[in-house]
């Protein structure tokens, strides 16, 4: 298991997130599976972890923010 996958599991293990966004954490063994999830929140979290890669560079953070923001807007159906 990679560090990014450990981080993904730490976030997805949150009980409140699981209840609010109705996902089963056991369905997401790796980052690839999470990024391709039909659950927009799970996929967004995976994208943040994959693309941010621990960077503190503001330009990288802004790029990741815009990527995730656009993904959510394009895929989250209310």
Secondary structure, DSSP 8 states (H G I E B T S, - for coil): --HHHHHHHHHHT-HHHHHHHT--GGG--SHHHHHT-SSHHHHHHHHHHHHHTT---HHHHHHHHHHHHHHHHHH---
